[in-house]
Amino acid sequence: MTTPIVRCWALALLLLAAPALAAPPVPVGERHGSARLPSAAVRDAQQRDSVRYTVWYPAQPGADEQPVVIGPPQAPLFTVGTAAPQAAVASGRLPVLLLSHGNGGSARMMGWFGIGMARAGYLVIAVDHPGNNGVDPPTTAGSVLMWERAGDLAAAWTAVQADPQLSAHLDTRRVGIAGFSAGGFTALLAAGARADMPRLLAFCTAHPDDGVCQPQAETPALTLAQRQAAAGTPALAPFVARAGGDHAIAGVRAVFVMAPAMLQAFPPATLQALRQPVSILAGDADRVAPQATNATPAAASIPNAQLRILPAVGHYDFLSDCTAVGLQRVGALCQVATQRAATHQAAIAQATQFFAEAMPVPGSM
């Protein structure tokens, strides 16, 4: 017969041996705003001189999260995740990530990443690039003037710093940037790399079948020749003239890019001049921005770059999850060879570890 003391010891040992209960996920809040930017007017279909942005962040406990989707709520095309609209921000100062979507994408399309990084403790600022997003009508100017995207992020970052609800929660000493596809091009520009767009044109002239040089699924009617013609018009000439200029955002300490595109526009010397650590994640089944002509040569030129290639992962694996309706209506963006959830988890895990190491809490090292 066991004694009460023996039974207590047995219970204690059982509790010690049992796996720890998983902590509840950090609640995430979502806010929206807009920032004024004159260059947006030439790209936006309605000539609006503003940039919309979305902010995801760790919220106070008890925040009521709601489904975040793309498309009609009753028949969404994509499921993004969950977040609590206008929730109070968690206490303390948070490291910041600026997030750029791909060609024809949107802040919300990258919400799976933004919400995931917010659960990991970051305040994420994502924009809808004017004239080149999936919410508004696309414009040729929005597709051509890709270097202006870095200014979109800078304008949103300035606006968030002036927001009384958010400014007290920003750790401005820890600012990183992330991007997908054309957003990877944007992220490297914002880190200080300088684009040479004639270099990209020369690449496409020599390699017209490369995915970067082909009409994109989001704008299938827009050819390379049409882009060239638009770039030569008087309306765009002042903006084209500053393509190779400095588009860096002050204070960016680390860069994370997924399936980056158009990296042929960066001469090796400008990538070699980058001083921030850079983490690159790509898929070996990417036909839109092949890693062999984008991620891999860029990683070879950047001094502090790390490169990871995921097997059987294509370009659109980095988009939000498609619904059955989405599969029917935008099937080209929904076809994947592996589970998107696995790709998303890999990206969030890599980004979380990378930014924690690249932007440690001041005084912790």
C-alpha positions as CSV (number, residue, x, y, z in Angstrom):
1,M,0.0,0.0,0.0
2,T,1.4,3.4,-1.0
3,T,1.6,6.2,1.5
4,P,0.4,9.8,0.7
5,I,4.0,11.0,0.6
6,V,4.9,8.3,-2.1
7,R,1.8,9.2,-4.1
8,C,2.7,12.9,-4.0
9,W,6.2,12.2,-5.2
10,A,4.9,10.0,-8.0
11,L,2.5,12.8,-9.1
12,A,5.4,15.3,-9.0
13,L,7.6,13.0,-11.2
14,L,4.7,12.5,-13.6
15,L,4.2,16.2,-14.0
16,L,7.9,16.8,-14.5
17,A,8.0,14.1,-17.2
18,A,4.9,15.4,-19.0
19,P,5.5,17.7,-22.0
20,A,5.0,21.4,-21.2
21,L,1.6,22.7,-22.3
22,A,1.9,24.9,-25.4
23,A,1.6,28.6,-24.6
24,P,-1.5,30.2,-26.2
25,P,-0.6,32.1,-29.4
26,V,0.1,35.8,-29.1
27,P,-3.0,37.8,-30.2
28,V,-2.5,40.0,-33.2
29,G,-4.0,43.4,-33.9
30,E,-4.6,45.0,-37.3
31,R,-4.8,48.7,-38.2
32,H,-5.0,50.6,-41.5
33,G,-3.8,54.0,-42.6
34,S,-2.6,56.1,-45.5
35,A,0.4,58.2,-46.2
36,R,0.7,61.1,-48.7
37,L,3.2,60.6,-51.4
38,P,3.3,62.8,-54.6
39,S,4.8,60.0,-56.8
40,A,1.8,57.8,-56.1
41,A,-0.4,60.0,-58.2
42,V,1.4,59.1,-61.5
43,R,1.0,55.4,-60.7
44,D,-2.5,55.2,-59.2
45,A,-5.4,54.8,-61.7
46,Q,-7.3,57.6,-60.0
47,Q,-4.3,59.8,-59.6
48,R,-4.5,59.7,-55.8
49,D,-1.3,60.9,-54.1
50,S,-1.5,58.5,-51.2
51,V,-0.3,55.0,-50.2
52,R,-2.4,52.7,-48.1
53,Y,-0.8,50.6,-45.4
54,T,-1.7,47.9,-43.0
55,V,-0.1,47.3,-39.6
56,W,0.0,44.0,-37.8
57,Y,1.3,43.9,-34.2
58,P,1.2,41.9,-30.9
59,A,-2.0,42.9,-29.2
60,Q,-3.1,43.1,-25.6
61,P,-4.4,39.8,-24.2
62,G,-8.1,39.1,-24.9
63,A,-8.1,40.8,-28.3
64,D,-11.0,39.5,-30.4
65,E,-9.4,38.1,-33.6
66,Q,-11.5,37.9,-36.8
67,P,-10.9,36.0,-40.0
68,V,-8.8,38.0,-42.5
69,V,-9.6,37.1,-46.1
70,I,-9.2,38.4,-49.7
71,G,-12.3,38.7,-51.8
72,P,-16.0,38.8,-50.8
73,P,-16.5,37.7,-47.2
74,Q,-19.2,35.2,-48.2
75,A,-17.0,33.7,-51.0
76,P,-13.3,34.7,-50.4
77,L,-10.6,33.8,-52.9
78,F,-7.8,33.5,-50.3
79,T,-7.7,32.9,-46.5
80,V,-5.0,35.0,-44.8
81,G,-5.3,34.3,-41.1
82,T,-6.9,36.0,-38.1
83,A,-6.4,39.4,-36.5
84,A,-8.2,41.8,-34.2
85,P,-9.2,45.1,-35.8
86,Q,-8.1,48.2,-33.9
87,A,-6.9,46.1,-30.9
88,A,-4.7,47.8,-28.3
89,V,-1.0,47.3,-28.8
90,A,0.9,45.1,-26.4
91,S,3.1,47.0,-23.9
92,G,6.7,47.8,-24.6
93,R,8.6,48.8,-27.7
94,L,8.5,46.4,-30.7
95,P,11.0,45.8,-33.4
96,V,9.7,46.9,-36.8
97,L,9.4,45.2,-40.2
98,L,8.6,46.9,-43.4
99,L,6.9,44.5,-45.9
100,S,6.6,44.8,-49.7
101,H,4.3,42.6,-51.8
102,G,4.9,41.2,-55.2
103,N,3.8,42.4,-58.6
104,G,0.1,42.9,-58.5
105,G,-0.2,41.6,-55.0
106,S,-1.3,43.5,-51.9
107,A,-0.5,44.0,-48.2
108,R,-3.2,41.6,-47.3
109,M,-1.9,38.9,-49.7
110,M,1.2,38.9,-47.6
111,G,-0.8,38.9,-44.4
112,W,0.1,35.3,-43.6
113,F,3.7,36.5,-43.2
114,G,2.8,39.8,-41.5
115,I,0.5,38.1,-39.0
116,G,3.0,35.4,-38.4
117,M,5.8,37.8,-37.7
118,A,3.5,39.9,-35.4
119,R,2.8,36.7,-33.3
120,A,6.6,36.4,-33.1
121,G,6.8,39.9,-31.6
122,Y,7.2,42.3,-34.5
123,L,5.2,45.3,-35.6
124,V,4.8,44.9,-39.4
125,I,4.0,47.7,-41.8
126,A,2.8,46.5,-45.2
127,V,1.7,48.7,-48.1
128,D,-0.4,48.5,-51.2
129,H,2.0,49.8,-53.9
130,P,0.0,52.3,-56.0
131,G,-0.9,51.1,-59.5
132,N,0.6,47.7,-58.8
133,N,-1.6,46.0,-56.3
134,G,-4.5,43.5,-56.5
135,V,-7.0,45.9,-55.0
136,D,-7.0,48.8,-57.5
137,P,-7.0,48.8,-61.3
138,P,-3.4,48.1,-62.5
139,T,-1.6,50.8,-64.4
140,T,1.3,50.6,-66.8
141,A,3.1,53.3,-64.7
142,G,2.7,51.2,-61.6
143,S,4.3,48.2,-63.3
144,V,7.1,50.2,-64.9
145,L,8.2,52.5,-62.0
146,M,9.2,49.7,-59.7
147,W,11.9,51.7,-58.0
148,E,9.3,54.1,-56.6
149,R,8.1,51.2,-54.3
150,A,10.9,51.9,-51.8
151,G,9.4,55.4,-51.4
152,D,6.0,53.8,-50.6
153,L,7.5,52.0,-47.7
154,A,9.4,55.1,-46.5
155,A,6.1,57.1,-46.5
156,A,4.2,54.5,-44.6
157,W,7.1,54.2,-42.0
158,T,7.0,58.0,-41.5
159,A,3.2,58.0,-41.1
160,V,3.3,55.2,-38.5
161,Q,6.0,57.0,-36.5
162,A,3.6,60.0,-36.4
163,D,0.6,57.9,-35.3
164,P,-0.1,58.6,-31.6
165,Q,-1.6,55.1,-31.2
166,L,1.6,53.4,-32.5
167,S,4.6,55.7,-32.1
168,A,5.2,54.8,-28.4
169,H,5.4,51.1,-29.3
170,L,8.2,51.4,-32.0
171,D,11.8,50.3,-31.4
172,T,13.3,52.5,-34.1
173,R,16.7,51.0,-33.4
174,R,15.5,47.7,-34.8
175,V,14.1,48.1,-38.2
176,G,14.1,45.4,-40.8
177,I,12.6,44.9,-44.2
178,A,11.0,42.0,-46.0
179,G,9.7,41.4,-49.4
180,F,8.3,38.8,-51.8
181,S,9.1,38.7,-55.6
182,A,9.2,42.3,-56.8
183,G,9.0,43.1,-53.1
184,G,12.5,41.5,-52.8
185,F,13.8,44.0,-55.4
186,T,12.1,46.7,-53.3
187,A,13.7,45.5,-50.1
188,L,17.2,45.5,-51.5
189,L,16.6,49.0,-52.9
190,A,15.5,50.2,-49.5
191,A,18.6,48.7,-48.0
192,G,20.8,50.8,-50.3
193,A,21.4,48.8,-53.5
194,R,21.1,50.8,-56.7
195,A,19.2,49.6,-59.7
196,D,20.5,49.7,-63.3
197,M,17.3,49.1,-65.3
198,P,19.2,49.0,-68.7
199,R,21.1,46.0,-67.2
200,L,17.7,44.3,-66.7
201,L,16.7,45.1,-70.2
202,A,19.9,43.7,-71.6
203,F,19.4,40.5,-69.6
204,C,15.8,40.1,-71.0
205,T,17.0,40.9,-74.6
206,A,19.5,38.0,-74.2
207,H,17.2,35.7,-72.2
208,P,13.6,36.5,-73.4
209,D,12.3,33.2,-72.1
210,D,13.3,33.9,-68.5
211,G,10.3,34.2,-66.2
212,V,11.2,37.7,-65.2
213,C,11.1,38.8,-68.8
214,Q,7.8,37.3,-69.7
215,P,4.3,38.9,-69.2
216,Q,3.2,38.2,-65.7
217,A,0.1,36.3,-64.6
218,E,-1.2,39.5,-62.9
219,T,-0.8,41.6,-66.0
220,P,-0.7,39.2,-68.9
221,A,-1.3,41.8,-71.6
222,L,1.7,44.0,-70.6
223,T,4.7,43.0,-72.6
224,L,8.3,44.0,-72.2
225,A,8.0,46.2,-75.4
226,Q,5.1,48.0,-73.9
227,R,7.0,48.7,-70.7
228,Q,9.9,50.1,-72.7
229,A,7.5,52.3,-74.7
230,A,5.8,53.6,-71.5
231,A,9.2,54.4,-69.9
232,G,10.0,56.7,-72.8
233,T,6.9,58.8,-72.5
234,P,7.1,62.5,-71.2
235,A,4.8,61.7,-68.3
236,L,7.1,59.1,-66.9
237,A,10.5,60.6,-67.9
238,P,11.1,62.5,-64.7
239,F,10.6,59.3,-62.7
240,V,12.6,57.1,-65.0
241,A,15.5,59.6,-64.7
242,R,15.8,58.7,-61.0
243,A,15.6,55.0,-61.3
244,G,19.3,54.5,-60.6
245,G,19.3,56.9,-57.6
246,D,19.5,56.3,-53.9
247,H,16.3,54.8,-52.6
248,A,17.6,53.7,-49.2
249,I,15.5,54.0,-46.1
250,A,17.6,55.2,-43.2
251,G,18.0,52.8,-40.3
252,V,17.2,49.5,-42.1
253,R,19.4,46.9,-40.3
254,A,18.5,43.6,-41.9
255,V,16.8,42.3,-45.1
256,F,14.7,39.1,-45.6
257,V,13.5,38.3,-49.2
258,M,11.3,35.5,-50.5
259,A,11.5,34.4,-54.2
260,P,13.1,37.7,-55.2
261,A,12.6,38.9,-58.7
262,M,14.3,41.4,-61.1
263,L,17.6,41.1,-59.3
264,Q,19.3,41.2,-62.7
265,A,18.8,45.0,-62.4
266,F,21.5,45.1,-59.6
267,P,25.1,45.1,-60.7
268,P,27.3,42.9,-58.5
269,A,29.2,45.9,-57.2
270,T,26.0,47.5,-55.7
271,L,25.1,44.3,-54.0
272,Q,28.7,43.9,-52.7
273,A,28.4,47.3,-51.1
274,L,25.5,46.3,-48.9
275,R,26.4,46.1,-45.2
276,Q,23.2,44.7,-43.8
277,P,22.8,40.9,-43.3
278,V,20.5,39.5,-46.0
279,S,18.5,36.3,-45.8
280,I,17.1,34.8,-49.1
281,L,14.5,32.1,-49.3
282,A,13.6,30.7,-52.7
283,G,12.1,27.6,-54.3
284,D,13.7,25.3,-56.8
285,A,10.5,25.0,-58.8
286,D,10.1,28.8,-59.3
287,R,9.5,29.5,-63.0
288,V,8.4,33.2,-62.5
289,A,11.6,34.4,-60.8
290,P,14.0,31.4,-61.3
291,Q,16.4,31.2,-58.4
292,A,19.3,30.4,-60.8
293,T,19.0,33.9,-62.3
294,N,17.8,35.8,-59.2
295,A,18.4,34.5,-55.7
296,T,21.5,32.5,-56.3
297,P,23.7,35.1,-58.1
298,A,22.5,37.8,-55.7
299,A,23.5,35.7,-52.7
300,A,26.9,35.2,-54.3
301,S,27.4,39.0,-54.5
302,I,26.1,40.1,-51.1
303,P,28.8,39.9,-48.4
304,N,26.5,39.0,-45.5
305,A,23.9,36.8,-47.4
306,Q,22.5,33.5,-46.5
307,L,20.6,31.5,-49.1
308,R,18.1,28.6,-48.6
309,I,16.4,26.8,-51.5
310,L,13.2,24.9,-50.7
311,P,12.6,21.8,-52.8
312,A,9.4,21.5,-54.9
313,V,8.4,25.1,-54.0
314,G,7.3,27.5,-56.8
315,H,6.8,31.2,-56.9
316,Y,3.1,31.4,-55.9
317,D,3.7,29.2,-52.9
318,F,4.5,32.4,-51.1
319,L,0.9,33.8,-51.5
320,S,-1.9,33.3,-49.1
321,D,-3.9,30.1,-49.1
322,C,-6.5,29.7,-51.9
323,T,-10.1,28.7,-51.2
324,A,-12.1,26.4,-53.5
325,V,-13.6,29.6,-55.1
326,G,-10.1,31.0,-55.6
327,L,-8.9,27.8,-57.3
328,Q,-11.8,28.2,-59.8
329,R,-11.3,31.9,-60.4
330,V,-7.5,32.5,-60.2
331,G,-6.3,29.0,-60.6
332,A,-2.9,30.1,-62.0
333,L,-2.1,31.6,-58.6
334,C,-3.3,28.5,-56.7
335,Q,-1.4,25.6,-58.3
336,V,1.3,24.3,-55.9
337,A,3.4,21.1,-55.7
338,T,3.6,21.1,-52.0
339,Q,1.5,22.4,-49.1
340,R,1.6,26.2,-48.8
341,A,1.3,25.9,-45.0
342,A,4.8,24.2,-44.9
343,T,6.3,26.9,-47.1
344,H,4.7,29.6,-44.9
345,Q,6.0,27.9,-41.7
346,A,9.5,27.7,-43.2
347,A,9.5,31.3,-44.1
348,I,8.3,32.6,-40.7
349,A,10.7,30.3,-38.9
350,Q,13.7,31.5,-41.0
351,A,12.7,35.1,-40.7
352,T,12.1,35.0,-37.0
353,Q,15.5,33.4,-36.3
354,F,17.3,35.7,-38.8
355,F,15.8,39.0,-37.5
356,A,16.4,38.0,-33.9
357,E,20.1,37.5,-34.6
358,A,20.5,40.4,-37.0
359,M,18.6,42.9,-34.8
360,P,19.2,41.8,-31.2
361,V,17.7,43.7,-28.3
362,P,20.1,46.6,-27.6
363,G,22.4,45.7,-24.7
364,S,21.7,42.0,-25.0
365,M,25.0,41.2,-26.9
